[in-house]
Amino acid sequence: MDHEADAYRTDLMTITRFVLNEQSKYPESRGDFTILLSHIVLGCKFVCTAVNKAGLAKLIGLAGETNVQGEEQKKLDVLSNEVFVKALVSSGRTCILVSEEDEEATFVERSKRGRYCVVFDPLDGSSNIDCGVSIGTIFGIYMVKDDHEPTLDDVLQPGKHMLAAGYCMYGSSCTLVLSTGEGVNGFTLDPSLGEFILTHPDIKIPKKGKIYSVNEGNAKNWDAPTAKYVEKCKFPKDGSSPKSLRYIGSMVADVHRTLLYGGIFLYPADKKSPNGKLRVLYEVFPMSFLMEQAGGQAFTGKQRALDLIPEKIHERSPIFLGSYDDVEEIKELYAAEVKGK
Ligand code: FDP
């Protein structure tokens, strides 16, 4: 990228302009999605500012703690959840919200109701907050088909029914990655403008990567295909070079790197957690949607991740996602295991 030229760019593609351009392809569209997205973007900007200030403002304490002024502090993830719930409800475009922070789904009151269902993790990777490691917001969007009274079944849908998905990473810069089902685009927040600017158009994941990303501390409890795959990454028998291991332990950051550099991110099942750790609706689905839209794959160990039909809103699933060829290898190992039985 030519940074000098970039500093003088006068034709900036903001995320709103980008989505309005997309919307103009559909003359019947009433702009509801653009309005919904602008409320998500507002939530991301708020959380970004709060994350940046967290160390200074001591926002990182436990919920219920008091600060030096004696005011009650809200934990950053609790605060982020409140911001997103309020922004989404006030958009007037949502009917059901499922948040990682809330045990029950929120059904929006009739007067403020729209047709979109938003599933989200307002601040994923929260165990990393206190040490300043990148964290993020993940979201997926469904739409109810007709004017029926919304029920949980409207969100207990396979990921392939999502209309859009994305994440915002709060790292050295604040980056929002979005797919509305026609490829993947990345936008970086320009703090001086307060706008997300298109910086990563049409992201395509490399077909094969050189990095694997997994919590190897769980290795003793892995099943055979996962163990074999990781062994192959470290000791390839086909003459190729071993892969590098990178694991941040913050899904948004690990997936973002995987999307840009290629490779594979895995959070497999193990003996202690037969369904893995990551949540289907607001972690596995949105990230799988983005991976497929960028030309990669996402697999649960049994099936294409986006085909999964969740039965509960906080359900978990094992996940293997990333470069097409790398995920293909793990699929082959699981297929061989089933055949061998
Ligand atoms: P965290 O526990 O910090 O909230 O789902 C949550 C998550 O982070 C993901 O962001 C991350 O990929 C994963 O858990 C890390 O889990 P391990 O610590 O078990 O590796």
Residues whose N, C-alpha, C, O or C-beta is under 5 A from the ligand:
A	BS01	FDP	D124 G125 S126 S127 N128 N215 G249 S250 M251 V252
